[in-house]
């Protein structure tokens, strides 16, 4: 049986769905690594504009 994977739910401006594999198939928000990174960058930029420092993750 072929492996089934869940695709990213992001649409382009033309309405074409991204074909990347979702990072977490069981998550409510199904997006690929590329779109997840873009969302994280946008959130970081918004925090910077607001004058807030986002929390950094401690390793």
mmJSON file of the N, C-alpha and C atoms, coordinates in Angstrom:
{"data_MODEL":{"atom_site":{
"group_PDB":["ATOM","ATOM","ATOM","ATOM","ATOM","ATOM","ATOM","ATOM","ATOM","ATOM","ATOM","ATOM","ATOM","ATOM","ATOM","ATOM","ATOM","ATOM","ATOM","ATOM","ATOM","ATOM","ATOM","ATOM","ATOM","ATOM","ATOM","ATOM","ATOM","ATOM","ATOM","ATOM","ATOM","ATOM","ATOM","ATOM","ATOM","ATOM","ATOM","ATOM","ATOM","ATOM","ATOM","ATOM","ATOM","ATOM","ATOM","ATOM","ATOM","ATOM","ATOM","ATOM","ATOM","ATOM","ATOM","ATOM","ATOM","ATOM","ATOM","ATOM","ATOM","ATOM","ATOM","ATOM","ATOM","ATOM","ATOM","ATOM","ATOM","ATOM","ATOM","ATOM","ATOM","ATOM","ATOM","ATOM","ATOM","ATOM","ATOM","ATOM","ATOM","ATOM","ATOM","ATOM","ATOM","ATOM","ATOM","ATOM","ATOM","ATOM","ATOM","ATOM","ATOM","ATOM","ATOM","ATOM","ATOM","ATOM","ATOM","ATOM","ATOM","ATOM","ATOM","ATOM","ATOM","ATOM","ATOM","ATOM","ATOM","ATOM","ATOM","ATOM","ATOM","ATOM","ATOM","ATOM","ATOM","ATOM","ATOM","ATOM","ATOM","ATOM","ATOM","ATOM","ATOM","ATOM","ATOM","ATOM","ATOM","ATOM","ATOM","ATOM","ATOM","ATOM","ATOM","ATOM","ATOM","ATOM","ATOM","ATOM","ATOM","ATOM","ATOM","ATOM","ATOM","ATOM","ATOM","ATOM","ATOM","ATOM","ATOM","ATOM","ATOM","ATOM","ATOM","ATOM","ATOM","ATOM","ATOM","ATOM","ATOM","ATOM","ATOM","ATOM","ATOM","ATOM","ATOM","ATOM","ATOM","ATOM","ATOM","ATOM","ATOM","ATOM","ATOM","ATOM","ATOM"],
"id":[1,2,3,4,5,6,7,8,9,10,11,12,13,14,15,16,17,18,19,20,21,22,23,24,25,26,27,28,29,30,31,32,33,34,35,36,37,38,39,40,41,42,43,44,45,46,47,48,49,50,51,52,53,54,55,56,57,58,59,60,61,62,63,64,65,66,67,68,69,70,71,72,73,74,75,76,77,78,79,80,81,82,83,84,85,86,87,88,89,90,91,92,93,94,95,96,97,98,99,100,101,102,103,104,105,106,107,108,109,110,111,112,113,114,115,116,117,118,119,120,121,122,123,124,125,126,127,128,129,130,131,132,133,134,135,136,137,138,139,140,141,142,143,144,145,146,147,148,149,150,151,152,153,154,155,156,157,158,159,160,161,162,163,164,165,166,167,168,169,170,171,172,173,174,175,176,177],
"type_symbol":["N","C","C","N","C","C","N","C","C","N","C","C","N","C","C","N","C","C","N","C","C","N","C","C","N","C","C","N","C","C","N","C","C","N","C","C","N","C","C","N","C","C","N","C","C","N","C","C","N","C","C","N","C","C","N","C","C","N","C","C","N","C","C","N","C","C","N","C","C","N","C","C","N","C","C","N","C","C","N","C","C","N","C","C","N","C","C","N","C","C","N","C","C","N","C","C","N","C","C","N","C","C","N","C","C","N","C","C","N","C","C","N","C","C","N","C","C","N","C","C","N","C","C","N","C","C","N","C","C","N","C","C","N","C","C","N","C","C","N","C","C","N","C","C","N","C","C","N","C","C","N","C","C","N","C","C","N","C","C","N","C","C","N","C","C","N","C","C","N","C","C","N","C","C","N","C","C"],
"label_atom_id":["N","CA","C","N","CA","C","N","CA","C","N","CA","C","N","CA","C","N","CA","C","N","CA","C","N","CA","C","N","CA","C","N","CA","C","N","CA","C","N","CA","C","N","CA","C","N","CA","C","N","CA","C","N","CA","C","N","CA","C","N","CA","C","N","CA","C","N","CA","C","N","CA","C","N","CA","C","N","CA","C","N","CA","C","N","CA","C","N","CA","C","N","CA","C","N","CA","C","N","CA","C","N","CA","C","N","CA","C","N","CA","C","N","CA","C","N","CA","C","N","CA","C","N","CA","C","N","CA","C","N","CA","C","N","CA","C","N","CA","C","N","CA","C","N","CA","C","N","CA","C","N","CA","C","N","CA","C","N","CA","C","N","CA","C","N","CA","C","N","CA","C","N","CA","C","N","CA","C","N","CA","C","N","CA","C","N","CA","C","N","CA","C","N","CA","C","N","CA","C","N","CA","C","N","CA","C"],
"label_alt_id":[null,null,null,null,null,null,null,null,null,null,null,null,null,null,null,null,null,null,null,null,null,null,null,null,null,null,null,null,null,null,null,null,null,null,null,null,null,null,null,null,null,null,null,null,null,null,null,null,null,null,null,null,null,null,null,null,null,null,null,null,null,null,null,null,null,null,null,null,null,null,null,null,null,null,null,null,null,null,null,null,null,null,null,null,null,null,null,null,null,null,null,null,null,null,null,null,null,null,null,null,null,null,null,null,null,null,null,null,null,null,null,null,null,null,null,null,null,null,null,null,null,null,null,null,null,null,null,null,null,null,null,null,null,null,null,null,null,null,null,null,null,null,null,null,null,null,null,null,null,null,null,null,null,null,null,null,null,null,null,null,null,null,null,null,null,null,null,null,null,null,null,null,null,null,null,null,null],
"label_comp_id":["UNK","UNK","UNK","UNK","UNK","UNK","UNK","UNK","UNK","UNK","UNK","UNK","UNK","UNK","UNK","UNK","UNK","UNK","UNK","UNK","UNK","UNK","UNK","UNK","UNK","UNK","UNK","UNK","UNK","UNK","UNK","UNK","UNK","UNK","UNK","UNK","UNK","UNK","UNK","UNK","UNK","UNK","UNK","UNK","UNK","UNK","UNK","UNK","UNK","UNK","UNK","UNK","UNK","UNK","UNK","UNK","UNK","UNK","UNK","UNK","UNK","UNK","UNK","UNK","UNK","UNK","UNK","UNK","UNK","UNK","UNK","UNK","UNK","UNK","UNK","UNK","UNK","UNK","UNK","UNK","UNK","UNK","UNK","UNK","UNK","UNK","UNK","UNK","UNK","UNK","UNK","UNK","UNK","UNK","UNK","UNK","UNK","UNK","UNK","UNK","UNK","UNK","UNK","UNK","UNK","UNK","UNK","UNK","UNK","UNK","UNK","UNK","UNK","UNK","UNK","UNK","UNK","UNK","UNK","UNK","UNK","UNK","UNK","UNK","UNK","UNK","UNK","UNK","UNK","UNK","UNK","UNK","UNK","UNK","UNK","UNK","UNK","UNK","UNK","UNK","UNK","UNK","UNK","UNK","UNK","UNK","UNK","UNK","UNK","UNK","UNK","UNK","UNK","UNK","UNK","UNK","UNK","UNK","UNK","UNK","UNK","UNK","UNK","UNK","UNK","UNK","UNK","UNK","UNK","UNK","UNK","UNK","UNK","UNK","UNK","UNK","UNK"],
"label_asym_id":["A","A","A","A","A","A","A","A","A","A","A","A","A","A","A","A","A","A","A","A","A","A","A","A","A","A","A","A","A","A","A","A","A","A","A","A","A","A","A","A","A","A","A","A","A","A","A","A","A","A","A","A","A","A","A","A","A","A","A","A","A","A","A","A","A","A","A","A","A","A","A","A","A","A","A","A","A","A","A","A","A","A","A","A","A","A","A","A","A","A","A","A","A","A","A","A","A","A","A","A","A","A","A","A","A","A","A","A","A","A","A","A","A","A","A","A","A","A","A","A","A","A","A","A","A","A","A","A","A","A","A","A","A","A","A","A","A","A","A","A","A","A","A","A","A","A","A","A","A","A","A","A","A","A","A","A","A","A","A","A","A","A","A","A","A","A","A","A","A","A","A","A","A","A","A","A","A"],
"label_entity_id":["1","1","1","1","1","1","1","1","1","1","1","1","1","1","1","1","1","1","1","1","1","1","1","1","1","1","1","1","1","1","1","1","1","1","1","1","1","1","1","1","1","1","1","1","1","1","1","1","1","1","1","1","1","1","1","1","1","1","1","1","1","1","1","1","1","1","1","1","1","1","1","1","1","1","1","1","1","1","1","1","1","1","1","1","1","1","1","1","1","1","1","1","1","1","1","1","1","1","1","1","1","1","1","1","1","1","1","1","1","1","1","1","1","1","1","1","1","1","1","1","1","1","1","1","1","1","1","1","1","1","1","1","1","1","1","1","1","1","1","1","1","1","1","1","1","1","1","1","1","1","1","1","1","1","1","1","1","1","1","1","1","1","1","1","1","1","1","1","1","1","1","1","1","1","1","1","1"],
"label_seq_id":[1,1,1,2,2,2,3,3,3,4,4,4,5,5,5,6,6,6,7,7,7,8,8,8,9,9,9,10,10,10,11,11,11,12,12,12,13,13,13,14,14,14,15,15,15,16,16,16,17,17,17,18,18,18,19,19,19,20,20,20,21,21,21,22,22,22,23,23,23,24,24,24,25,25,25,26,26,26,27,27,27,28,28,28,29,29,29,30,30,30,31,31,31,32,32,32,33,33,33,34,34,34,35,35,35,36,36,36,37,37,37,38,38,38,39,39,39,40,40,40,41,41,41,42,42,42,43,43,43,44,44,44,45,45,45,46,46,46,47,47,47,48,48,48,49,49,49,50,50,50,51,51,51,52,52,52,53,53,53,54,54,54,55,55,55,56,56,56,57,57,57,58,58,58,59,59,59],
"pdbx_PDB_ins_code":[null,null,null,null,null,null,null,null,null,null,null,null,null,null,null,null,null,null,null,null,null,null,null,null,null,null,null,null,null,null,null,null,null,null,null,null,null,null,null,null,null,null,null,null,null,null,null,null,null,null,null,null,null,null,null,null,null,null,null,null,null,null,null,null,null,null,null,null,null,null,null,null,null,null,null,null,null,null,null,null,null,null,null,null,null,null,null,null,null,null,null,null,null,null,null,null,null,null,null,null,null,null,null,null,null,null,null,null,null,null,null,null,null,null,null,null,null,null,null,null,null,null,null,null,null,null,null,null,null,null,null,null,null,null,null,null,null,null,null,null,null,null,null,null,null,null,null,null,null,null,null,null,null,null,null,null,null,null,null,null,null,null,null,null,null,null,null,null,null,null,null,null,null,null,null,null,null],
"Cartn_x":[0.84,0.0,0.895,0.576,1.36,1.137,2.197,2.095,1.304,0.404,-0.413,0.085,0.206,0.62,-0.345,-0.381,-1.272,-0.511,-1.134,-0.47,-0.792,0.045,-0.085,-1.399,-2.047,-3.342,-3.231,-2.014,-1.819,-2.114,-2.821,-3.14,-2.34,-1.957,-1.277,-2.319,-1.852,-2.76,-3.702,-3.301,-4.136,-5.058,-4.993,-5.87,-5.329,-4.031,-3.409,-2.855,-3.205,-2.76,-1.304,-0.573,0.817,0.853,1.881,1.986,2.95,3.481,4.401,3.701,4.472,3.919,3.744,2.596,2.314,3.3,3.761,4.707,4.092,2.836,2.134,0.768,0.616,-0.624,-1.818,-1.579,-2.673,-3.025,-2.287,-2.51,-3.733,-4.251,-5.388,-4.966,-3.756,-3.213,-2.222,-2.586,-1.752,-0.959,0.314,1.181,2.546,3.209,4.527,5.61,6.817,7.937,8.213,8.084,8.336,7.362,6.078,5.077,5.099,5.494,5.669,6.792,7.903,9.022,8.612,7.842,7.38,6.47,5.584,4.691,5.489,6.491,7.324,8.07,8.567,9.257,8.306,7.097,6.112,5.731,5.575,5.253,6.409,7.623,8.805,8.883,8.679,8.711,7.634,6.451,5.364,5.73,6.356,6.805,7.84,8.749,9.779,9.171,8.199,7.536,6.772,6.228,5.454,6.357,7.655,8.59,8.71,8.177,8.264,9.366,9.993,11.008,10.366,10.317,9.747,10.62,9.998,10.749,11.655,12.855,13.76,13.706,13.904,13.843,15.185,15.169,16.392,16.652,17.86,18.214,18.637],
"Cartn_y":[-1.173,0.0,1.25,2.204,3.439,4.312,4.987,5.894,7.124,7.54,8.711,9.843,11.034,12.164,13.324,14.206,15.355,16.542,17.244,18.38,19.686,20.651,21.999,22.607,23.41,24.004,25.439,25.943,27.317,27.415,28.482,28.718,29.903,29.839,30.964,32.027,33.149,34.22,33.792,32.786,32.257,31.13,30.785,29.741,28.33,28.189,26.879,26.451,25.253,24.763,24.32,24.654,24.221,22.692,22.105,20.645,20.095,20.976,20.524,19.671,18.811,17.938,18.725,18.574,19.267,18.822,19.781,19.486,18.518,18.762,17.913,17.575,16.365,15.953,15.972,15.871,15.85,17.207,18.238,19.58,20.24,21.228,21.987,22.81,23.363,24.167,23.306,22.933,22.037,22.849,23.149,23.905,23.216,23.447,22.846,23.649,23.13,23.787,25.166,25.306,26.601,27.657,27.332,28.297,28.501,27.49,27.646,28.648,28.527,29.457,30.876,31.011,32.334,32.949,32.152,32.641,33.062,32.29,32.634,33.944,34.151,35.39,36.579,36.419,37.5,37.846,36.842,37.074,37.785,37.352,37.986,39.453,39.724,41.098,41.961,41.395,42.137,42.495,41.565,41.848,42.964,42.932,43.959,45.335,45.407,46.685,47.197,46.292,46.68,47.06,46.871,47.213,46.148,44.982,43.862,42.916,42.31,41.31,39.94,39.133,37.795,36.943,36.049,35.161,34.261,34.061,33.148,31.796,30.777,29.417,29.051,28.537,28.132,26.672,26.373,24.988,24.218],
"Cartn_z":[0.0,0.0,0.0,-0.838,-0.933,0.293,0.705,1.849,1.446,2.332,2.075,2.962,2.404,3.211,2.996,3.97,3.945,3.358,2.422,1.79,2.501,2.249,2.784,2.282,3.115,2.75,2.233,2.066,1.612,0.124,-0.26,-1.664,-2.185,-3.457,-4.095,-4.421,-4.922,-5.331,-6.438,-7.17,-8.263,-7.823,-6.544,-6.022,-6.166,-6.462,-6.605,-5.246,-4.823,-3.52,-3.554,-2.479,-2.325,-2.283,-2.851,-2.883,-1.84,-0.967,0.071,1.109,1.75,2.788,4.084,4.729,5.986,7.062,7.871,8.943,9.941,10.323,11.283,10.708,10.219,9.567,10.513,11.816,12.78,13.352,12.947,13.491,12.861,13.567,13.041,11.82,11.881,10.801,10.02,8.821,8.018,6.998,7.348,6.447,6.352,5.23,4.995,5.711,5.714,6.396,5.806,4.506,3.868,4.367,4.387,4.82,6.335,7.09,8.535,8.813,8.103,8.283,7.898,6.838,6.418,7.485,8.051,9.105,10.336,10.71,11.861,11.615,10.404,10.07,10.153,9.629,9.68,11.109,11.955,13.362,14.048,13.789,14.373,13.955,12.669,12.173,12.824,13.03,13.674,15.113,15.817,17.189,17.185,16.223,16.141,15.89,14.995,14.706,15.917,16.7,17.882,19.052,18.898,19.96,21.025,20.766,21.706,21.265,22.221,21.896,22.059,20.999,21.143,22.055,22.77,23.659,22.834,23.293,22.595,23.279,22.5,23.011,23.615,24.818,25.495,25.192,24.733,24.393,25.599],
"occupancy":[1.0,1.0,1.0,1.0,1.0,1.0,1.0,1.0,1.0,1.0,1.0,1.0,1.0,1.0,1.0,1.0,1.0,1.0,1.0,1.0,1.0,1.0,1.0,1.0,1.0,1.0,1.0,1.0,1.0,1.0,1.0,1.0,1.0,1.0,1.0,1.0,1.0,1.0,1.0,1.0,1.0,1.0,1.0,1.0,1.0,1.0,1.0,1.0,1.0,1.0,1.0,1.0,1.0,1.0,1.0,1.0,1.0,1.0,1.0,1.0,1.0,1.0,1.0,1.0,1.0,1.0,1.0,1.0,1.0,1.0,1.0,1.0,1.0,1.0,1.0,1.0,1.0,1.0,1.0,1.0,1.0,1.0,1.0,1.0,1.0,1.0,1.0,1.0,1.0,1.0,1.0,1.0,1.0,1.0,1.0,1.0,1.0,1.0,1.0,1.0,1.0,1.0,1.0,1.0,1.0,1.0,1.0,1.0,1.0,1.0,1.0,1.0,1.0,1.0,1.0,1.0,1.0,1.0,1.0,1.0,1.0,1.0,1.0,1.0,1.0,1.0,1.0,1.0,1.0,1.0,1.0,1.0,1.0,1.0,1.0,1.0,1.0,1.0,1.0,1.0,1.0,1.0,1.0,1.0,1.0,1.0,1.0,1.0,1.0,1.0,1.0,1.0,1.0,1.0,1.0,1.0,1.0,1.0,1.0,1.0,1.0,1.0,1.0,1.0,1.0,1.0,1.0,1.0,1.0,1.0,1.0,1.0,1.0,1.0,1.0,1.0,1.0],
"B_iso_or_equiv":[0.0,0.0,0.0,0.0,0.0,0.0,0.0,0.0,0.0,0.0,0.0,0.0,0.0,0.0,0.0,0.0,0.0,0.0,0.0,0.0,0.0,0.0,0.0,0.0,0.0,0.0,0.0,0.0,0.0,0.0,0.0,0.0,0.0,0.0,0.0,0.0,0.0,0.0,0.0,0.0,0.0,0.0,0.0,0.0,0.0,0.0,0.0,0.0,0.0,0.0,0.0,0.0,0.0,0.0,0.0,0.0,0.0,0.0,0.0,0.0,0.0,0.0,0.0,0.0,0.0,0.0,0.0,0.0,0.0,0.0,0.0,0.0,0.0,0.0,0.0,0.0,0.0,0.0,0.0,0.0,0.0,0.0,0.0,0.0,0.0,0.0,0.0,0.0,0.0,0.0,0.0,0.0,0.0,0.0,0.0,0.0,0.0,0.0,0.0,0.0,0.0,0.0,0.0,0.0,0.0,0.0,0.0,0.0,0.0,0.0,0.0,0.0,0.0,0.0,0.0,0.0,0.0,0.0,0.0,0.0,0.0,0.0,0.0,0.0,0.0,0.0,0.0,0.0,0.0,0.0,0.0,0.0,0.0,0.0,0.0,0.0,0.0,0.0,0.0,0.0,0.0,0.0,0.0,0.0,0.0,0.0,0.0,0.0,0.0,0.0,0.0,0.0,0.0,0.0,0.0,0.0,0.0,0.0,0.0,0.0,0.0,0.0,0.0,0.0,0.0,0.0,0.0,0.0,0.0,0.0,0.0,0.0,0.0,0.0,0.0,0.0,0.0],
"pdbx_formal_charge":[null,null,null,null,null,null,null,null,null,null,null,null,null,null,null,null,null,null,null,null,null,null,null,null,null,null,null,null,null,null,null,null,null,null,null,null,null,null,null,null,null,null,null,null,null,null,null,null,null,null,null,null,null,null,null,null,null,null,null,null,null,null,null,null,null,null,null,null,null,null,null,null,null,null,null,null,null,null,null,null,null,null,null,null,null,null,null,null,null,null,null,null,null,null,null,null,null,null,null,null,null,null,null,null,null,null,null,null,null,null,null,null,null,null,null,null,null,null,null,null,null,null,null,null,null,null,null,null,null,null,null,null,null,null,null,null,null,null,null,null,null,null,null,null,null,null,null,null,null,null,null,null,null,null,null,null,null,null,null,null,null,null,null,null,null,null,null,null,null,null,null,null,null,null,null,null,null],
"auth_seq_id":[1,1,1,2,2,2,3,3,3,4,4,4,5,5,5,6,6,6,7,7,7,8,8,8,9,9,9,10,10,10,11,11,11,12,12,12,13,13,13,14,14,14,15,15,15,16,16,16,17,17,17,18,18,18,19,19,19,20,20,20,21,21,21,22,22,22,23,23,23,24,24,24,25,25,25,26,26,26,27,27,27,28,28,28,29,29,29,30,30,30,31,31,31,32,32,32,33,33,33,34,34,34,35,35,35,36,36,36,37,37,37,38,38,38,39,39,39,40,40,40,41,41,41,42,42,42,43,43,43,44,44,44,45,45,45,46,46,46,47,47,47,48,48,48,49,49,49,50,50,50,51,51,51,52,52,52,53,53,53,54,54,54,55,55,55,56,56,56,57,57,57,58,58,58,59,59,59],
"auth_comp_id":["UNK","UNK","UNK","UNK","UNK","UNK","UNK","UNK","UNK","UNK","UNK","UNK","UNK","UNK","UNK","UNK","UNK","UNK","UNK","UNK","UNK","UNK","UNK","UNK","UNK","UNK","UNK","UNK","UNK","UNK","UNK","UNK","UNK","UNK","UNK","UNK","UNK","UNK","UNK","UNK","UNK","UNK","UNK","UNK","UNK","UNK","UNK","UNK","UNK","UNK","UNK","UNK","UNK","UNK","UNK","UNK","UNK","UNK","UNK","UNK","UNK","UNK","UNK","UNK","UNK","UNK","UNK","UNK","UNK","UNK","UNK","UNK","UNK","UNK","UNK","UNK","UNK","UNK","UNK","UNK","UNK","UNK","UNK","UNK","UNK","UNK","UNK","UNK","UNK","UNK","UNK","UNK","UNK","UNK","UNK","UNK","UNK","UNK","UNK","UNK","UNK","UNK","UNK","UNK","UNK","UNK","UNK","UNK","UNK","UNK","UNK","UNK","UNK","UNK","UNK","UNK","UNK","UNK","UNK","UNK","UNK","UNK","UNK","UNK","UNK","UNK","UNK","UNK","UNK","UNK","UNK","UNK","UNK","UNK","UNK","UNK","UNK","UNK","UNK","UNK","UNK","UNK","UNK","UNK","UNK","UNK","UNK","UNK","UNK","UNK","UNK","UNK","UNK","UNK","UNK","UNK","UNK","UNK","UNK","UNK","UNK","UNK","UNK","UNK","UNK","UNK","UNK","UNK","UNK","UNK","UNK","UNK","UNK","UNK","UNK","UNK","UNK"],
"auth_asym_id":["A","A","A","A","A","A","A","A","A","A","A","A","A","A","A","A","A","A","A","A","A","A","A","A","A","A","A","A","A","A","A","A","A","A","A","A","A","A","A","A","A","A","A","A","A","A","A","A","A","A","A","A","A","A","A","A","A","A","A","A","A","A","A","A","A","A","A","A","A","A","A","A","A","A","A","A","A","A","A","A","A","A","A","A","A","A","A","A","A","A","A","A","A","A","A","A","A","A","A","A","A","A","A","A","A","A","A","A","A","A","A","A","A","A","A","A","A","A","A","A","A","A","A","A","A","A","A","A","A","A","A","A","A","A","A","A","A","A","A","A","A","A","A","A","A","A","A","A","A","A","A","A","A","A","A","A","A","A","A","A","A","A","A","A","A","A","A","A","A","A","A","A","A","A","A","A","A"],
"auth_atom_id":["N","CA","C","N","CA","C","N","CA","C","N","CA","C","N","CA","C","N","CA","C","N","CA","C","N","CA","C","N","CA","C","N","CA","C","N","CA","C","N","CA","C","N","CA","C","N","CA","C","N","CA","C","N","CA","C","N","CA","C","N","CA","C","N","CA","C","N","CA","C","N","CA","C","N","CA","C","N","CA","C","N","CA","C","N","CA","C","N","CA","C","N","CA","C","N","CA","C","N","CA","C","N","CA","C","N","CA","C","N","CA","C","N","CA","C","N","CA","C","N","CA","C","N","CA","C","N","CA","C","N","CA","C","N","CA","C","N","CA","C","N","CA","C","N","CA","C","N","CA","C","N","CA","C","N","CA","C","N","CA","C","N","CA","C","N","CA","C","N","CA","C","N","CA","C","N","CA","C","N","CA","C","N","CA","C","N","CA","C","N","CA","C","N","CA","C","N","CA","C","N","CA","C","N","CA","C"],
"pdbx_PDB_model_num":[1,1,1,1,1,1,1,1,1,1,1,1,1,1,1,1,1,1,1,1,1,1,1,1,1,1,1,1,1,1,1,1,1,1,1,1,1,1,1,1,1,1,1,1,1,1,1,1,1,1,1,1,1,1,1,1,1,1,1,1,1,1,1,1,1,1,1,1,1,1,1,1,1,1,1,1,1,1,1,1,1,1,1,1,1,1,1,1,1,1,1,1,1,1,1,1,1,1,1,1,1,1,1,1,1,1,1,1,1,1,1,1,1,1,1,1,1,1,1,1,1,1,1,1,1,1,1,1,1,1,1,1,1,1,1,1,1,1,1,1,1,1,1,1,1,1,1,1,1,1,1,1,1,1,1,1,1,1,1,1,1,1,1,1,1,1,1,1,1,1,1,1,1,1,1,1,1]
}}}
